[in-house]
Amino acid sequence: MVSRQNDRLILASGSSARRAVLDGAGVPFTARPSSVDEAALKPTLAHLSPADLALALAEAKALDVSRAEPDAWVLGADQTLELEGGSMDKAEDLAEGRARLAAMAGRTHSLHAGLALAKGGQVIWTHLGRADLTMRPLSDAFLDAYMADEGPQALSSVGVYRLEGPGAQLFERVEGDYFTILGLPLWPLLAELRRIGIIGT
């Protein structure tokens, strides 16, 4: 894909999964993780639903980098996990991760993936994707083996799984966009990138 000479896209994220999605789709970009302190910001957003929280965090990340790179298009992204109305943060350690999987086993949770494009310190476009995932019942033996195999990399996801890896074995049903599950709803984003000229039509 060819970008316009003066149009650059910056991904305001350090997520390897999001970078892989953009790379795989042939989107030209550079990565510059935002300096947003999510732990400090989230208490001020506690009144938001899990879906709205994902969008608010995506906007904050896009704006943070856009202020430093005003001439570029900046893509912010965030994902939240909702279980029975409550939002979860990433597990702190493997024991907490295992307990989370045990709590989600046999139940359905939702992933909300927020995207925000900013330029010149202003948010120009947003999108919110959702996927509903139903875990199968999980035995203690399976959980022990899964956590041992995945190790600390499982903690990179709020759900303690990589659907593109062994985490696929956790589920019996998934409803929604695969790219939304990876944290980057791709097709709406590609449509907007075509509209603004980052990729060709």
N, C-alpha and C positions, 0 to 999 in steps of 0.2 A: 504494500500500500504506500502511496506517496502523500505526504503532508504538504500543505502550503508552506512556502518558504518562511513566512513570518509567524506561523501558527505552531506553537509547541504545546504538547500535552504533558503535564506532570502528574504522576500518581502520588498523592499525599499519603502513602502507606508503605510499610515495610513488609507487608504480607507476601510471602512467596506464592501462595495460591492465587492471589489477585494478579501478581506479575505474570504468572504462568498463563492465566486466562487471556490477558491482553497480548502477550507474546504469541500464543497459539492462534489468536484471531488476526495476527498481522497488523496490530495497531502500533504506530510509532509513539514511543513515550520514554520519559525518564522517570525514575523513582526518587522522591525526596520525602521521607517520612515527616509527618507534622510533629511539632513539639507540644501538642495539646496534652495536658495532664488530665487524663480521663478520670483518675481517682478523685481529683479535686473538683472536676466539673460535674460529675454525675450527681453529687448531692444537691446541686442547684437545679437539676433537671428531674428530681425525684417525683414530681407531679405528673410527668409524662407517662404515657403508655409505653410498653416495650417497643412498639412499632415507631412511635413518634420519637422515642429516645434514639433509635438507630439513625433516623434522619437528622436529628439535631446534632449528633456527634459527627456525622458525615459532613454536615455544613461547617461545623467548627473546624474540622481538619482542613477542609478545602480553603476556608478563609484564612487560616493560619499561614498556609504556604502561599496563598495568593497575595497576601500583603507583602511578602518578600519577593515574589515573582509576578508583579502586576501585569506584565505583557504576555504571560503564558495562560493557557487554559489549565486549571488545576482540578483534578478529580479527587474528591474525598469520599471515603467509603467506611461504613461501619455495619456491624451485624449484632443483633441481640437475640437471645434465646428466651422464649416465653413458655412457661409451663404452668397451666391452670391459672393464668392471669398474672403471674409473677415473673419478674425478669431475673436472670442469673448472670453473675460475673464469671470470669474464667476461674477454674479451680486452682488453688495455690500449690497443691502437691498431689502426688499420685494417690494417696489415701483418700483425699477429698474427691479426686476424679473418679475413683472406683465407686465411692459412695453415691456420687451423682448419677453414674450409669445405672447403679442398682435402683435408684429412686425413679429413673425414667423408664426402666424396663417394663414392657407391657403397656406403656402409655404413649399418648401422642403429644408432641411438643411442636412449637412453631419457630421457625427462623425468619427474622425480619432483616432484610438487607437494604440499607439506605445508601443512596448515591447523591452526590452534589457536585455540580460543575461551577467553578467560580472563575471570574476574570476581573482584574483590576480591583480586587478586594470586595467584589459583589457576587452573591450567588445568582447564577443565571438560570440554572435548570436543576431540578431534583427528580428523583424517582425512588419509589419504595416497593420492593419485591417481598413476597412471602412464600414460604414452603412449609407444608405440614408433614412431619415425619413420625411414623409409628414404629416404636421399637418392639421387637419380639421379647418374650420372657427370656431372661438370661440366667444361666446356672452360675453358681459360685465358681465352679471349675473353669467355665468359659471366661468369666470376668478376670480371674487370676491370670489365665493364660494371655488374654487380650492385653491387660495392663503390662504384663512382663514383656510382651512382644513390642508394643508401641512405646513404652517408656515415656520419658519426658516430652517427646514430640506430641503425644496425645493432649498435653496441656496447652498447646498453641491454639486450640479451638475451644470455644465456650461449651460446646457439646461433648468434649473429650473424644472426638472422633474425626477421622478424615474419610469422607465418603468415597474419595478417590483411592483409598487404601483399604486396609483390613476393617475399617469402620463400616464398610458396606455390609458386613456380616451381622451387624447389630439390628438390622431393620427387616420388617416384613412388608411395609408399605410406605411409599413416598409420593406425595402429591405436591407438584410444583416444579419450578424450573431448576434444573441441575446447577446452572451457574449462580442462581440465587443462593443455593445451599453452599456454594464455594465462596459466597460473600460479594459477588459482582454480577448482578443481573445484566447479562451481556447484550441481548437483542435490543432492548430500549436504549441502552448506551450507544450501541453502534448506530442506531437511527439518528441520535442527537449528534454524534461525531460526524456523520455524513452531512447533517444540516449545517453545521458550523464550519465544515471544510477540513477537518482534521484527517479524514479518510475520503477516498473518492466515492463518487456516486455510480 
